[in-house]
């Protein structure tokens, strides 16, 4: 359709619709809310009942409407935490203020739809699936045409909504794909458009690419093993680094899926793309296996031990996400093991001898940082007036002194282990040209551990100490001092 014709239809829509006589009908999934209730309830049901897949199949055989009804009965969703599309909410509120009738029409089951509709004072009535009829596509179109013989304007987002727009007097396009928007414009006047935001930045944020900095531990065994000038070793370690990064990003998706309800109640995690609804559950589920396959394929290019180590990392991460993270003390220990596995990956990728000093040092250091992360979560809850158990964790607000004691002692333990390594091993090694410079390393580490815990005590540390250190100028200066000590010891001055 020519642009001029579309413009004429737009003017006609304004004249017909803005009188307030034509109701505005809102879709729910991915329109009024930024998620799909079927996906939400399926995932929540499987989370609470691992063998529930058989029940899902049995319910589905009786029809999609029956499946939705059974899920609504068996799953309790915190509907007040479900993310909203603020733009369509604001538009509907403005239209209601003009005296227009606002209707919610959704394929979600009525048990859930009615609960969600209570969040919106501007909704006058709700129609939804009832366990027998799945109110979607052509079925929804027929129902709305019957209810509103004088016409209606429909707000939707997907290809299935074209059947409804065919019978509507106008359309509100809510973040539709370009092809869907053009098809809707050929069927009915466009009253209002909410543009589809770019999703690439959301995927980058969800992948936590900044967390890949932790995977630089893969290169540490290479440097300590005397392979600084070995191009083949750097290549193997680089591929292992990339494989681990991709695998870690896939496990972040799994973690955020598993914790989506808890994240929506968290002061900062509610802004993660999955929790906020900017990435759909369906897309996340599809992306995970693709990323995992790619990671293991890269690992296989190095050697079989890299694949085995990646498998151990994946298994422990899944166990952590699904239960260990809710076990106090064990959660911090597990995180320390996951950091240490990064070092093991570097060892097997390059083929150097494993240093027990390095692995034990890693366990103490990263246990300390894990406790710092938990201490921050406890303090945030306390500062926000909360008390009792931390959502999604095994700690209580009263555990703060214990967490700090465990964290500080683990951090100082890592400094002690580094000193013992220097006195018992490094100072006598032939690898270093001037090992005296290595004493800069425990000094820098002591100062950094002290800074992290002082800021944690003050409540000035964010959720992740490693991510904080990457942006903190003083932490970067101390890291540079540690690296300088190693470099000067290696080249000798």
C-alpha positions in Angstrom: 0.0 0.0 0.0 1.4 3.5 -0.9 2.5 5.7 2.0 -0.1 8.3 1.1 -2.9 5.7 1.3 -1.7 4.6 4.7 -1.6 8.2 5.9 -5.3 8.7 4.8 -6.3 5.6 6.7 -4.4 6.9 9.7 -6.4 10.2 9.6 -9.7 8.2 9.2 -8.7 6.1 12.2 -8.1 9.2 14.3 -11.6 10.5 13.4 -13.3 7.2 14.2 -11.3 6.1 17.2 -10.5 9.1 19.2 -14.2 9.8 19.9 -13.8 7.1 22.6 -16.8 5.1 21.3 -14.6 2.3 19.9 -13.2 0.1 22.6 -9.4 -0.5 22.8 -8.7 -4.2 23.2 -5.4 -5.3 24.6 -3.6 -8.5 24.0 -1.7 -9.8 27.1 1.3 -11.9 26.2 4.2 -9.8 24.8 1.9 -6.8 24.6 0.6 -5.6 28.0 3.2 -7.8 29.7 6.8 -8.5 28.5 6.5 -12.3 28.6 4.4 -15.2 27.6 2.4 -16.8 30.4 2.3 -20.2 28.7 6.1 -20.3 28.7 6.2 -18.9 32.3 3.9 -21.5 33.7 5.5 -24.4 31.8 8.9 -23.5 33.1 7.7 -23.0 36.6 5.8 -26.3 36.6 8.9 -28.2 35.4 11.0 -26.5 37.9 8.8 -27.7 40.8 8.2 -31.1 39.3 11.0 -32.6 37.1 8.8 -35.4 36.0 6.0 -33.1 35.1 6.8 -33.4 31.4 4.5 -36.5 31.2 1.6 -34.5 32.7 2.2 -31.7 30.2 1.9 -34.1 27.3 -1.3 -35.6 28.7 -2.8 -32.2 29.2 -1.8 -31.1 25.7 -3.5 -34.1 24.1 -6.8 -32.7 25.5 -6.2 -29.3 23.8 -4.1 -26.2 24.4 -6.8 -24.5 26.4 -6.9 -27.5 28.8 -3.1 -27.4 29.1 -3.2 -23.7 30.0 -6.0 -24.2 32.6 -4.2 -27.1 34.3 -1.0 -25.1 34.5 -2.8 -22.1 35.9 -4.2 -24.4 38.6 -0.9 -26.1 39.5 1.5 -23.2 39.3 1.4 -20.1 41.5 2.9 -17.2 39.6 3.8 -13.9 41.4 1.8 -11.9 38.9 2.7 -8.6 40.6 6.3 -9.2 39.6 5.7 -10.0 36.0 7.3 -7.2 33.8 5.1 -4.8 32.0 5.4 -2.9 28.7 5.3 0.6 30.2 4.6 2.3 26.9 1.4 0.4 26.2 0.3 0.7 29.8 0.8 4.5 29.6 -1.1 4.6 26.2 -4.0 2.6 27.7 -4.2 4.8 30.7 -4.3 7.9 28.5 -7.1 6.4 26.4 -9.1 5.5 29.5 -8.8 9.1 30.7 -10.6 10.1 27.5 -13.5 7.9 28.5 -12.7 5.0 26.3 -13.5 1.4 27.2 -10.4 -0.8 27.8 -10.7 -4.6 27.3 -8.2 -7.3 28.0 -8.5 -10.2 25.5 -5.9 -13.0 25.9 -5.3 -16.6 25.0 -4.0 -17.1 28.5 -6.2 -19.0 30.9 -8.9 -16.9 32.7 -7.6 -17.9 36.1 -4.3 -16.1 35.4 -5.7 -13.3 33.2 -8.2 -12.1 35.9 -5.4 -12.0 38.5 -3.2 -10.0 36.2 -6.0 -7.7 35.1 -6.4 -6.6 38.8 -3.1 -4.8 38.5 -4.6 -2.4 36.0 -7.4 -0.1 37.2 -8.1 1.0 33.6 -9.2 -2.5 32.4 -13.0 -2.7 32.3 -13.4 -6.3 31.5 -11.4 -9.4 30.6 -12.0 -12.3 28.2 -9.6 -15.3 28.1 -9.3 -19.0 27.4 -11.6 -21.1 29.6 -10.1 -24.6 29.5 -12.2 -25.5 26.4 -11.7 -22.7 24.0 -8.2 -21.3 23.2 -8.9 -17.6 22.6 -6.3 -17.0 20.0 -6.1 -15.9 16.3 -9.3 -16.4 14.4 -11.2 -17.6 17.5 -10.4 -14.4 19.3 -11.3 -12.4 16.2 -14.8 -14.0 16.0 -15.3 -13.4 19.7 -14.4 -9.7 19.6 -16.5 -9.1 16.4 -19.5 -10.6 18.2 -18.9 -8.6 21.4 -18.3 -5.3 19.6 -20.4 -5.1 16.4 -19.7 -1.4 16.2 -16.0 -2.1 15.9 -12.9 -2.1 18.1 -9.2 -1.3 18.0 -6.8 -4.1 18.8 -3.3 -3.9 20.4 -1.1 -6.9 19.6 2.4 -7.9 18.6 2.5 -11.1 16.6 1.6 -12.8 13.3 -1.3 -14.6 14.9 -2.9 -11.2 15.7 -3.4 -10.5 11.9 -6.6 -12.5 12.1 -7.9 -10.1 14.7 -6.7 -7.0 12.9 -8.6 -8.2 9.9 -11.8 -7.5 11.8 -10.7 -4.4 13.7 -11.3 -0.8 12.9 -7.8 0.1 13.9 -4.5 -1.4 15.2 -2.0 -0.6 17.9 1.3 -2.2 17.0 3.3 -3.2 20.0 6.9 -4.0 19.1 5.9 -6.0 16.1 8.3 -7.3 13.5 8.5 -5.2 10.3 6.7 -7.8 8.2 3.9 -8.1 10.7 3.5 -4.3 10.9 3.3 -4.0 7.1 0.7 -6.8 6.9 -1.4 -5.1 9.6 -1.3 -1.8 7.8 -2.8 -3.5 4.8 -5.7 -4.8 6.9 -6.7 -1.8 9.0 -5.6 1.7 9.9 -2.7 2.0 12.4 -3.8 4.1 15.4 -0.5 3.9 17.3 2.9 2.2 17.0 5.3 1.2 19.8 8.6 0.6 18.1 10.5 -2.6 18.5 13.8 -1.9 20.5 17.1 -3.3 19.4 17.8 -6.6 21.1 21.5 -7.0 20.5 22.5 -5.1 23.6 20.2 -7.2 25.7 21.8 -10.4 24.4 25.3 -8.9 25.1 24.1 -8.0 28.6 22.6 -11.4 29.2 25.7 -13.2 27.9 27.7 -11.2 30.6 30.6 -10.6 28.3 32.3 -8.6 31.0 32.4 -11.7 33.1 34.7 -13.3 30.5 37.4 -11.4 32.2 37.3 -14.1 34.9 38.3 -16.6 32.3 41.7 -14.9 31.9 42.7 -17.3 34.6 43.1 -19.8 31.8 46.3 -18.0 30.8 47.8 -18.0 34.3 49.3 -21.6 34.1 50.8 -20.7 30.7 52.7 -17.8 32.2 53.7 -19.5 35.4 54.7 -22.6 33.4 57.4 -20.8 31.4 55.5 -20.7 28.1 55.3 -16.9 27.7 56.9 -17.0 24.2 55.2 -20.2 23.0 52.8 -19.2 20.2 51.2 -22.7 20.1 50.5 -22.6 23.9 48.9 -19.2 23.5 46.7 -20.5 20.7 45.5 -23.5 22.7 44.8 -21.3 25.7 43.0 -18.8 23.6 40.7 -21.4 22.1 40.0 -22.8 25.6 39.3 -19.2 26.8 36.8 -18.7 24.0 35.2 -22.1 24.6 34.8 -21.4 28.3 33.4 -18.0 27.7 30.7 -19.3 25.4 29.9 -22.1 27.8 29.7 -19.7 30.8 27.3 -17.4 28.9 25.0 -20.4 28.2 25.1 -21.3 31.9 24.2 -17.6 32.8 21.1 -18.1 30.6 20.3 -21.3 32.6 20.9 -19.6 35.9 18.7 -16.6 35.0 15.9 -18.9 33.8 16.0 -21.0 36.9 16.0 -17.9 39.1 13.7 -15.7 37.1 11.1 -15.4 39.9 13.7 -14.5 42.5 15.5 -12.1 40.2 12.3 -10.1 39.7 12.2 -9.4 43.4 15.9 -8.5 43.6 16.9 -4.9 43.8 19.3 -5.1 40.8 18.8 -8.5 39.2 15.2 -7.5 38.2 16.9 -5.4 35.4 18.5 -8.4 33.8 17.1 -9.0 30.3 15.4 -12.3 31.1 13.8 -11.1 34.3 12.7 -7.8 32.7 11.2 -9.6 29.7 13.5 -8.1 27.1 14.6 -11.6 26.1 11.9 -14.2 25.9 12.0 -17.6 27.7 11.6 -19.4 24.4 14.6 -17.6 22.8 16.7 -18.3 25.9 15.8 -22.0 25.9 16.7 -22.2 22.2 20.0 -20.4 22.6 21.4 -22.5 25.4 22.0 -25.8 23.6 23.4 -24.0 20.5 26.0 -22.2 22.7 26.9 -25.4 24.6 27.5 -27.3 21.4 29.7 -24.6 20.1 31.7 -24.5 23.3 32.4 -28.2 23.3 33.3 -28.2 19.6 35.9 -25.5 20.3 37.2 -27.5 23.2 37.6 -30.6 21.1 39.9 -28.6 18.8 42.4 -28.4 21.6 42.4 -31.9 23.2 40.0 -34.3 25.0 41.0 -33.2 28.5 39.7 -29.7 27.7 36.4 -31.2 26.8 36.3 -33.2 30.0 37.2 -30.0 32.0 34.4 -28.1 30.3 32.0 -30.9 31.1 33.0 -30.7 34.8 32.5 -26.9 34.7 29.1 -27.3 33.2 28.0 -30.1 35.6 29.0 -28.1 38.6 27.5 -24.9 37.3 24.1 -26.6 36.7 24.2 -28.1 40.2 25.0 -24.7 41.6 22.2 -23.0 39.8 19.6 -25.6 40.7 20.3 -26.0 44.4 23.8 -25.4 45.8 23.5 -21.6 45.6 20.8 -21.9 48.3 23.2 -23.8 50.7 25.1 -21.4 52.9 28.9 -21.8 52.9 28.7 -24.6 50.3 27.7 -21.9 47.8 30.9 -19.9 48.3 33.0 -23.0 48.3 31.4 -24.1 45.0 32.1 -20.7 43.4 35.7 -21.0 44.5 35.9 -24.5 42.8 34.5 -23.0 39.6 37.1 -20.4 39.5 39.8 -23.0 40.2 38.5 -25.1 37.3 39.4 -22.2 35.0 43.0 -22.6 36.1 42.7 -26.4 35.5 41.4 -25.7 32.0 44.5 -23.6 31.3 46.7 -26.4 32.7 45.2 -29.1 30.5 45.0 -26.8 27.4 48.7 -26.0 27.5 49.9 -29.2 29.1 51.9 -27.8 32.0 52.4 -29.3 35.4 49.7 -28.5 37.9 50.9 -26.3 40.8 49.3 -27.2 44.1 50.2 -23.8 45.4 48.3 -22.1 42.6 45.1 -24.2 43.0 45.0 -23.8 46.8 45.6 -20.1 46.5 42.8 -19.9 44.0 40.4 -21.7 46.4 41.1 -19.3 49.3 41.0 -16.1 47.2 37.8 -16.8 45.3 36.0 -18.1 48.4 36.8 -14.7 50.0 35.3 -12.9 46.9 32.3 -15.1 46.9 31.6 -14.3 50.6 32.0 -10.6 49.7 29.3 -11.0 47.1 26.9 -12.6 49.7 27.8 -10.0 52.2 26.7 -7.3 49.8 23.4 -9.0 49.1 22.7 -9.2 52.9 23.6 -5.6 53.4 21.4 -4.4 50.5 18.4 -6.2 51.9 19.1 -4.8 55.4 19.5 -1.3 54.0 16.2 -1.6 52.1 14.4 -2.5 55.3 14.2 -6.2 54.8 14.8 -8.9 57.3 14.9 -12.7 57.5 16.0 -14.9 54.7 17.6 -13.5 51.5 15.4 -14.4 48.5 17.0 -17.3 46.6 19.8 -17.8 49.1 20.4 -19.7 52.2 21.5 -16.7 54.3 19.7 -14.6 56.8 20.3 -10.9 57.4 21.6 -11.8 60.9 24.4 -13.8 59.2 26.3 -10.7 58.2 29.0 -10.9 60.9 29.6 -14.6 60.2 29.8 -14.0 56.4 32.3 -11.2 56.9 34.5 -13.3 59.3 34.6 -16.2 56.8 35.4 -13.8 53.9 38.1 -11.8 55.5 39.8 -14.9 56.9 39.7 -16.6 53.5 41.2 -13.5 51.9 44.0 -13.3 54.4 44.6 -17.0 54.0 45.2 -16.4 50.3 47.8 -13.8 51.1 49.5 -16.3 53.5 49.5 -19.1 50.8 51.1 -16.7 48.3 53.8 -15.8 50.8 54.4 -19.5 51.5 54.7 -20.2 47.8 57.3 -17.5 47.5 59.4 -18.7 50.4 59.1 -22.4 49.7 59.1 -22.6 45.9 59.2 -19.4 43.7 62.3 -17.8 45.2 64.3 -21.0 44.5 62.9 -21.5 41.0 65.1 -21.1 37.9 62.2 -19.6 36.0 62.5 -16.1 37.5 65.5 -13.9 36.7 65.1 -11.8 39.9 62.6 -13.3 42.3 62.9 -10.5 44.8 60.4 -8.5 42.8 57.8 -11.2 43.5 57.3 -9.6 47.0 55.3 -6.9 45.3 52.6 -9.5 44.6 51.5 -10.4 48.2 51.7 -6.7 49.2 49.4 -5.7 46.3 47.0 -8.6 47.1 46.8 -7.7 50.8 45.9 -4.1 49.9 43.3 -5.2 47.4 41.6 -7.8 49.7 41.5 -5.1 52.4 39.9 -2.6 50.0 37.3 -5.1 48.9 36.2 -5.9 52.4 36.3 -2.4 53.7 34.0 -1.3 50.8 31.8 -4.3 51.4 31.5 -3.4 55.1 30.5 0.2 54.1 27.9 -1.1 51.7 29.7 0.5 48.7 30.4 -2.7 46.9 28.2 -3.9 44.1 27.0 -7.5 43.7 30.2 -8.8 42.1 33.6 -7.9 43.5 35.4 -9.0 40.3 33.1 -6.8 38.1 33.6 -4.0 40.6 37.4 -4.4 40.4 37.4 -4.1 36.6 35.9 -0.6 37.0 37.6 0.6 40.2 40.7 2.7 39.5 42.4 1.8 42.8 41.8 -1.9 42.2 43.2 -1.6 38.7 46.3 0.1 40.1 46.9 -2.7 42.6 46.4 -5.3 39.9 48.9 -3.5 37.8 51.3 -3.6 40.7 50.8 -7.3 41.1 51.4 -7.9 37.4 54.5 -5.6 37.5 56.0 -7.6 40.3 55.7 -10.8 38.2 57.0 -9.1 35.1 60.1 -7.6 36.8 60.8 -10.9 38.4 60.6 -12.7 35.1 62.8 -10.3 33.0 65.1 -9.3 35.9 66.4 -5.8 36.5 
